[in-house]
Structures are given as structure tokens and as C-alpha cells.
């Protein structure tokens, strides 16, 4: 419901901005027409300002209208959501850049000066907005290398959740399925600095490990019984594993299973309870 209302609000805002732009163009053109018909007499400086403002507003209006009419067709060329995001962004920036260059050229700025200005601007921005640039490059890498896709469940640092959107500067992670407004914004630059765990789309691997003081009596029977209880809890018979192992000269009981993301906390809590009931006399708690 909240997502639909946001989309409707954005479309409404776009419609209002189009209407305001059209009204502004009509007013400026009306002043030009009245001056041409000698109904009013505008100073030469005012006339130049009106023509310049009309050119700027008109150029950006045409580019915005062109994008609204064509960007959906551009996105339909690509099958994957990540490719649609990447190429539609590049297309939008290209159209706006062409419009900006046309305005600068009309005002007498040469191509060489435009190139020099862009170079100086890029150099200044590189020092001033390092984190922003890192996020932008991170966005490009995420969309091109695809370590994860929209709809995947991922973990990066202390954050985990379902990928809702891969933006230019942030990735939106849905932390709770039942609460669509409960999401996390992870800066794209963090994906260049931290390791990413792709947990899959529907189910992901979870592991519970307890240190044991000794090998349990009737170990095989206890492990098999616990495995059946975990299967009954998960309502599935595959991808459930219960075993004991040595690590750093310490004995551990390990339980591995696959679980749906939205049920992971409830399942983990119940599984710990089952493990404790079966092996409580052998579990070593940290001091």
C-alpha cells in the first residue's frame, strides 16, 4: 500500500512539473509575441534574458518528455532487472548531457572549453565527493558483475535482508517481510570494502554449533533423533545435517539446514531448544 502511494505521488509530481513548465514556456512566449507585435516594449536586456530562459526551460522540457516517451521501450530491450536499471540510467544521463551541451554551445561555449570545464569539474569532484564516487563505481560493479540480483537475500557486515532495489548510491534491503517499510539503506561503497554473502532467493543455509564437553553416549542414536526432530520442525527431509566434529582441538556438535528467510529466527530458536533438550548434559557454555 505504501509503495503504491509513493508511486502515485511521484507520477502526480511529474504531471504537476510538466504543467508548470508548459505554463512558464507559454508566459515567456506570450511576452515575446507581445513585444514582436509592439503591444509592449521590452528592453533589449530583458528580451535576451527571456530568450535564454526559454531556451533552457524548453531544452530540458523536450529532453524530459523524450525520456518519458522512450525510456520504457529502452528498458524492454533487456531481460534482467539489473541490466534495465543500468542501461536506462546511462540513457537518461546521455540525453540530459546532450541537452546541457546544446545549451552551452548556444551560449557560445566552444567544444574545447566544454571539455576543459568537464575535466576541471571531474577533478574537483574526485577530491570533494570521494565517497559518492566510490558508491557510483560500486553501483556500476554491482550491476555489471552481479554478485547478487534483485530478490536475493544477502548479508553484508551486520546487515541482511532481501534486495529490493539497486540504486545509484544505495542498495535497499528489506529486513522484515511482514513490514515492507522496515528496510535498510546500504551505501554502494561498502560492497567494495566488505565481503558479501548471497543467501539465495527463497531459502538459505543456516548453521548452529555447540561446544561439547565429551562424546555423548549413544551418539548416533541422539544425532539421528535430533535430525528427525529438525526435519519435522522444517517440514522437509532434505538438506538437514547433524554431526560432531573437532575444530581447534575442541569438540563441537553442528546442525546444518536450509530455511526460508522470513522464518529463520523462529526456526533457529526452536532448533536450539531441541538441541539443548537432547545434549544439555554435554554442552559447554562460555564462561
C-alpha positions as semicolon CSV with decimal commas, in nm:
position;residue;x (nm);y (nm);z (nm)
1;X;0,000;0,000;0,000
2;X;0,279;0,241;0,093
3;X;0,476;0,153;-0,222
4;X;0,173;0,220;-0,446
5;X;0,103;0,555;-0,277
6;X;0,467;0,660;-0,329
7;X;0,446;0,570;-0,698
8;X;0,121;0,760;-0,742
9;X;0,271;1,062;-0,563
10;X;0,575;1,055;-0,790
11;X;0,358;1,040;-1,105
12;X;0,146;1,323;-0,971
13;X;0,457;1,531;-0,904
14;X;0,582;1,465;-1,258
15;X;0,248;1,574;-1,404
16;X;0,249;1,894;-1,196
17;X;0,608;1,973;-1,301
18;X;0,515;1,923;-1,670
19;X;0,216;2,157;-1,634
20;X;0,426;2,423;-1,454
21;X;0,694;2,402;-1,725
22;X;0,435;2,440;-2,001
23;X;0,278;2,741;-1,828
24;X;0,621;2,904;-1,787
25;X;0,700;2,848;-2,156
26;X;0,364;2,990;-2,261
27;X;0,415;3,301;-2,046
28;X;0,763;3,362;-2,187
29;X;0,646;3,307;-2,544
30;X;0,349;3,539;-2,482
31;X;0,587;3,816;-2,373
32;X;0,793;3,755;-2,685
33;X;0,482;3,769;-2,904
34;X;0,355;4,091;-2,743
35;X;0,694;4,251;-2,796
36;X;0,701;4,135;-3,159
37;X;0,354;4,286;-3,216
38;X;0,474;4,605;-3,045
39;X;0,196;4,580;-2,788
40;X;0,461;4,610;-2,517
41;X;0,814;4,738;-2,542
42;X;1,070;4,523;-2,364
43;X;1,430;4,639;-2,307
44;X;1,689;4,453;-2,511
45;X;1,848;4,304;-2,198
46;X;1,511;4,173;-2,075
47;X;1,443;4,024;-2,419
48;X;1,779;3,840;-2,415
49;X;1,710;3,705;-2,066
50;X;1,362;3,585;-2,173
51;X;1,506;3,411;-2,482
52;X;1,782;3,247;-2,278
53;X;1,543;3,124;-2,009
54;X;1,305;2,998;-2,278
55;X;1,589;2,805;-2,442
56;X;1,696;2,643;-2,112
57;X;1,344;2,551;-2,000
58;X;1,243;2,436;-2,349
59;X;1,553;2,216;-2,391
60;X;1,507;2,040;-2,058
61;X;1,134;2,005;-2,120
62;X;1,197;1,836;-2,456
63;X;1,463;1,604;-2,310
64;X;1,237;1,511;-2,016
65;X;0,944;1,447;-2,250
66;X;1,165;1,239;-2,481
67;X;1,281;1,029;-2,185
68;X;0,926;0,970;-2,059
69;X;0,818;0,855;-2,406
70;X;1,116;0,629;-2,480
71;X;1,270;0,503;-2,156
72;X;1,019;0,219;-2,113
73;X;1,095;0,094;-2,464
74;X;1,467;0,105;-2,389
75;X;1,416;-0,098;-2,070
76;X;1,213;-0,363;-2,258
77;X;1,519;-0,444;-2,470
78;X;1,685;-0,608;-2,167
79;X;1,552;-0,912;-1,983
80;X;1,724;-0,879;-1,646
81;X;1,620;-0,612;-1,396
82;X;1,982;-0,517;-1,320
83;X;2,057;-0,455;-1,688
84;X;1,740;-0,247;-1,725
85;X;1,844;-0,027;-1,430
86;X;2,200;0,021;-1,562
87;X;2,120;0,099;-1,926
88;X;1,817;0,319;-1,859
89;X;2,032;0,528;-1,620
90;X;2,306;0,559;-1,884
91;X;2,043;0,651;-2,144
92;X;1,889;0,918;-1,917
93;X;2,226;1,074;-1,835
94;X;2,324;1,074;-2,204
95;X;2,005;1,255;-2,311
96;X;2,040;1,516;-2,035
97;X;2,410;1,562;-2,117
98;X;2,330;1,624;-2,486
99;X;2,069;1,882;-2,383
100;X;2,316;2,055;-2,149
101;X;2,589;2,063;-2,417
102;X;2,339;2,210;-2,667
103;X;2,256;2,492;-2,422
104;X;2,623;2,566;-2,353
105;X;2,704;2,564;-2,724
106;X;2,416;2,807;-2,793
107;X;2,562;3,046;-2,535
108;X;2,890;3,048;-2,723
109;X;3,087;2,796;-2,520
110;X;3,318;2,608;-2,757
111;X;3,363;2,233;-2,753
112;X;3,719;2,274;-2,624
113;X;3,600;2,488;-2,334
114;X;3,325;2,238;-2,254
115;X;3,582;1,956;-2,244
116;X;3,814;2,164;-2,024
117;X;3,527;2,253;-1,791
118;X;3,423;1,887;-1,757
119;X;3,785;1,788;-1,683
120;X;3,823;2,054;-1,412
121;X;3,483;1,968;-1,267
122;X;3,563;1,595;-1,258
123;X;3,900;1,665;-1,088
124;X;3,738;1,885;-0,825
125;X;3,458;1,639;-0,760
126;X;3,704;1,349;-0,727
127;X;3,855;1,514;-0,420
128;X;3,535;1,666;-0,278
129;X;3,298;1,371;-0,308
130;X;3,518;1,065;-0,282
131;X;3,254;0,856;-0,102
132;X;2,989;0,949;-0,360
133;X;3,218;0,845;-0,644
134;X;3,302;0,518;-0,470
135;X;2,929;0,449;-0,431
136;X;2,877;0,525;-0,800
137;X;3,157;0,289;-0,907
138;X;3,019;0,031;-0,664
139;X;2,678;0,064;-0,832
140;X;2,833;0,002;-1,175
141;X;3,020;-0,306;-1,048
142;X;2,708;-0,446;-0,878
143;X;2,505;-0,416;-1,197
144;X;2,773;-0,546;-1,431
145;X;2,939;-0,823;-1,222
146;X;2,610;-0,924;-1,049
147;X;2,731;-1,068;-0,716
148;X;2,359;-1,070;-0,631
149;X;2,031;-0,982;-0,802
150;X;1,711;-0,806;-0,706
151;X;1,508;-1,052;-0,498
152;X;1,814;-1,227;-0,348
153;X;1,870;-1,242;0,027
154;X;2,217;-1,116;0,115
155;X;2,432;-1,042;0,419
156;X;2,693;-0,766;0,428
157;X;2,853;-0,684;0,762
158;X;2,578;-0,663;1,025
159;X;2,302;-0,602;0,767
160;X;2,099;-0,869;0,594
161;X;1,773;-0,882;0,402
162;X;1,606;-0,911;0,065
163;X;1,738;-0,684;-0,210
164;X;1,454;-0,451;-0,311
165;X;1,642;-0,205;-0,530
166;X;1,995;-0,138;-0,651
167;X;2,016;0,241;-0,664
168;X;2,293;0,468;-0,788
169;X;2,423;0,525;-0,434
170;X;2,232;0,284;-0,207
171;X;2,105;-0,075;-0,206
172;X;1,771;-0,120;-0,028
173;X;1,746;-0,431;0,190
174;X;1,407;-0,546;0,322
175;X;1,482;-0,671;0,672
176;X;1,131;-0,796;0,757
177;X;0,889;-0,945;0,503
178;X;0,584;-0,861;0,713
179;X;0,685;-0,492;0,745
180;X;0,758;-0,355;0,394
181;X;0,853;-0,014;0,537
182;X;1,126;-0,167;0,756
183;X;1,424;-0,151;0,520
184;X;1,793;-0,066;0,535
185;X;1,990;0,161;0,301
186;X;2,339;0,021;0,247
187;X;2,583;0,258;0,066
188;X;2,721;0,101;-0,251
189;X;3,080;0,181;-0,147
190;X;3,050;-0,076;0,136
191;X;3,016;-0,353;-0,124
192;X;3,369;-0,265;-0,239
193;X;3,504;-0,286;0,117
194;X;3,320;-0,580;0,278
195;X;3,250;-0,940;0,184
196;X;2,900;-1,025;0,059
197;X;2,713;-1,345;0,143
198;X;2,446;-1,432;-0,112
199;X;2,187;-1,633;0,081
200;X;1,969;-1,719;-0,221
201;X;1,618;-1,621;-0,326
202;X;1,389;-1,848;-0,125
203;X;1,598;-2,047;0,122
204;X;1,941;-2,009;0,270
205;X;2,185;-2,218;0,467
206;X;2,186;-2,180;0,846
207;X;2,421;-2,343;1,096
208;X;2,404;-2,390;1,473
209;X;2,715;-2,502;1,661
210;X;2,758;-2,600;2,028
211;X;3,081;-2,697;2,202
212;X;3,060;-3,035;2,377
213;X;3,249;-3,149;2,685
214;X;3,269;-3,512;2,566
215;X;3,131;-3,752;2,310
216;X;2,768;-3,825;2,407
217;X;2,667;-4,174;2,499
218;X;2,463;-4,334;2,221
219;X;2,588;-4,053;1,996
220;X;2,448;-4,191;1,670
221;X;2,102;-4,251;1,815
222;X;2,090;-3,899;1,967
223;X;2,207;-3,737;1,641
224;X;1,954;-3,934;1,436
225;X;1,671;-3,847;1,675
226;X;1,768;-3,477;1,665
227;X;1,785;-3,487;1,287
228;X;1,428;-3,624;1,269
229;X;1,306;-3,352;1,507
230;X;1,471;-3,081;1,295
231;X;1,314;-3,232;0,981
232;X;0,974;-3,229;1,149
233;X;1,028;-2,867;1,251
234;X;1,125;-2,766;0,898
235;X;0,863;-2,994;0,735
236;X;1,129;-3,118;0,492
237;X;1,358;-3,421;0,480
238;X;1,641;-3,297;0,257
239;X;1,939;-3,073;0,338
240;X;1,940;-3,141;0,713
241;X;2,271;-3,249;0,864
242;X;2,366;-3,328;1,227
243;X;2,723;-3,429;1,315
244;X;3,007;-3,391;1,568
245;X;3,345;-3,257;1,465
246;X;3,680;-3,137;1,603
247;X;3,791;-2,778;1,549
248;X;4,094;-2,619;1,718
249;X;4,117;-2,929;1,940
250;X;3,762;-2,874;2,066
251;X;3,461;-3,097;2,016
252;X;3,154;-2,942;1,852
253;X;2,802;-3,052;1,765
254;X;2,693;-2,892;1,437
255;X;2,342;-2,873;1,289
256;X;2,302;-2,751;0,930
257;X;1,976;-2,694;0,742
258;X;1,801;-2,483;0,479
259;X;1,524;-2,248;0,588
260;X;1,308;-1,975;0,434
261;X;1,438;-1,628;0,513
262;X;1,125;-1,497;0,685
263;X;1,112;-1,799;0,921
264;X;1,483;-1,812;1,007
265;X;1,463;-1,658;1,355
266;X;1,168;-1,869;1,470
267;X;1,326;-2,187;1,328
268;X;1,666;-2,115;1,482
269;X;1,509;-2,056;1,826
270;X;1,314;-2,385;1,809
271;X;1,618;-2,575;1,678
272;X;1,836;-2,450;1,968
273;X;1,569;-2,566;2,210
274;X;1,565;-2,914;2,051
275;X;1,946;-2,937;2,059
276;X;1,960;-2,832;2,422
277;X;1,697;-3,089;2,526
278;X;1,894;-3,370;2,358
279;X;2,251;-3,272;2,456
280;X;2,217;-3,042;2,760
281;X;2,443;-3,256;2,984
282;X;2,727;-3,231;2,726
283;X;2,700;-2,865;2,617
284;X;2,979;-2,635;2,734
285;X;2,866;-2,276;2,792
286;X;3,128;-1,997;2,765
287;X;3,238;-1,853;3,099
